[in-house]
């Protein structure tokens, strides 16, 4: 279980997150929706210790994370893999070299299994990032995280910049990861369609606070103006 307890964060006297709490069990998918700039990406960085919260706690499998203890944070980061919005692959390396980078050991059989997880063919291993589509690069980025065998995967805007076909492929990949790897997935996004398709629980952020929490069915029935705007596709992200 990944738990956030009353997380708050301010930047230059502006409240980004205000007493945010959530729970993510394994084999479940939680979506955090919100307009641009509401602190969704900040939340992910707090979980993995890249940013320190002002107050509140992050717990992983019953243990509280301690960002000031490097050894403990290495342990927690192995349990929580972060997939950034941009693939961040090394252009001078083949896909296989990108996947092997930083890993202690991984054989051809493990790579082949991993490629099945994200629905890529073996032929991509000897290619360079520039030879792949943006969607395929994102898959490689996800696989790079999966090969570290985390219990929880954090996705930062996984469908941003993708066309409808690539978005559907990405959503299927996330669904497969949860089902086949028994991983808990936390997705921050403003893609309400993907949230309705994939989420067990949806949280909606506004002005740093959770203004809605519930399942997709409850989200569709909610009368909150911001929820209605998301459902209607009229919300502004500026």
N, C-alpha and C positions, 0 to 999 in steps of 0.2 A: 504494500500500500504506500502510495506517495501522498503525503498530506501537507497542505499549507495552512498555517494557523495565524490568522489576523495579520497578514503581511501588509506593511505600509512602506511607501517610498515617496520622498519629495525630492524635486530638483529645483534649486533656485527659488525656494518658497512656493513652488507649484506642486500640488498633490497629484502624484501619478497613480499610486495605488493606495487605497484607504481601507484598511482592515479586511483584506481579501482572504477568504478561506475556501479551500476545496479539497476533495478527496478523489484520488484516482486508484482504483483497484486494478490488479492485473486482469487481462482479458476484457478490459472495458475501454471505451473511447470517450473522452471528455473534450468538447469544443468550447473554447473561449472566444466569443464573438465581440466585436467592437469596431468603432470607427478608427481610422488612422490616428495615431498619437494618443490613444487612451491607455497605453502601458502594457499592451499584450506581449511585445517582445521583451520589455523590461522584466516582466514576470518570468519568462523562460530563463533569462540570464541570472536572475536571483536564485532560481532553483539549482542551477549548476555552479553557483558561486562566482560568476563573472562580475556581478554587481552585488553589493551588500545592502540588504534591506535596512531601513531605519528601525523597524520593530517587527515583531512576529517571528515565527519559526517555520523551518522546513524539516519535515520528518520523512525518512525513507525506511520502510520495514521496521518501524518502531524505534529507530535511532534518529536523534536530532543532528542535523548537519551543523558543522562548525567551520565556517569559511576561513577563520584565522588559523586552522590546523591543516596544513598542506597535505599531510599523510591521510587524514580522514577524508579530505575533499577528493583526493585521488580515488579512494574507495567508493565514495558516493557517485562520482562521475562515471565510474564503470557501470553503476547500476542505472544511471539516467543518461541516455544518449540524446544529444541535441542535433537536429537536422536544420541547418540554417536555410533562410529563404533562397539564397544563391548557392549553387552547388559547391563553389570554392574548391575545385579540382586543380591540381598542378598541371599546367599546360605542357611542361617538358617531359612528363611521365605518361606511360601508357595507362590504360584503365586498370590493368592488373597491378602495376607498380603503385598507382594511387591507392588501390585497395589494401596492398601489403604495407604501405607506409605506416610505421608506428605500431604494427602488430608484431607480437612475439613470434607467432608461427601460424601459417595457414596454407594448407596444401591445395592441390588442384581440385580434389574431391569437395573440399569445403567451399571453394569458390563456385563450383558447379551447382552445389545445393543452394548457395546464396543467390545465384543468378535466377534460379527457379522461383525463389521467394519474391523477387521483384520483377519477374517476367521479362528477363533479358536473355539473349542468346550468348553462347560462349564466344562467338566471333567478336564481341565488343572488347574482350580482354586485351587484345593486341592493338586496339585502336587508341588514338589520342582524343582528349576531350573535345577538341575542335572538330573532330569528325562525327560527333554525336549531336543529336538534336538537344534542345534545352531540356525537354522532358526526359530524355534518356540520361542526361547528365544528372538530373534530379534523382533518378532511380539509383544511379551509381552512388550518389551522396547518401541515400538511404541505406544501401547495401554496406557501405563503408561503416556506418553506425551499427548495423545489424551484426556484422562480423565481430564486434566487440561484445556481443551477447548481453546487452543491457536488459533489465527487467521492465524499464519504462523508456519510451521514446517521445521526445518533445519535438513537434513539428512547427516551424515558424513559416506561416503563409505558404503551405505546400502547393497550392494551385495557382498562386499569383503568377501571371505571365504565361499561363498555359491556355491553349485553345480548348474547346469543349471536349474533343476526343482525348487529348492528353490529360485533361482534368478527370475524365471518367477512368482512364487507366490508372492515374495516381490514386484515386479513391479506392479502386479495386485492390491496389497494392497495400494500402493502409489496412483495408479489411482483411486481406490475407495475412498480414503481419500479426494482427490481433488474434486471428483464429489459429494460424499454424505455429506461431512462436509463443503464443500465450502471453503476449506483451501488453502492457497498459500504454495507451497512446493519449497524449495531451496535445491538442492541435489549437494553435491560435490563428485566427483567420477573420476575414470579413465576408467569406463565401458562405452565405446562409444555405444555399442549395446543398453544398457538400455536408454542412452540419446536419441538416435534416435527413440526409441519406445515411450518414455514418455514426452520428453521436448516440451514445447512451444517455448522456447528460449534456445540456447546453447551458453555459453561463454567458450572460450579456453584460459587458462592462460599459459604464458611462460615468464620466467625471471621477474615475478611480474606484467606483463602487460597483458591486454586483447588483444590478437592478432586476435581473431575472435569473432563476435557476430551475431547471426542470427538463423533462424529456422532450423530444421533437413534437409529439402530439400536443403537449401543454404549450409549447412555444407557438404553434400554429393557432391555438385558441386564445392566446393572451391578448388582452385589450390595451396593453401598455403601448403608448404612441411610438416609442423607439422600436419595439418589436414589430408593430404593424408596418413601420417604415422599412425595416429590413425585409419583411416578407413581401412587401410590394415593390422592393427594389428602388425605393425613392430616397434612401438614406444618403446623406452627403458624407464624404470621407475626408474633406479638407480640414 
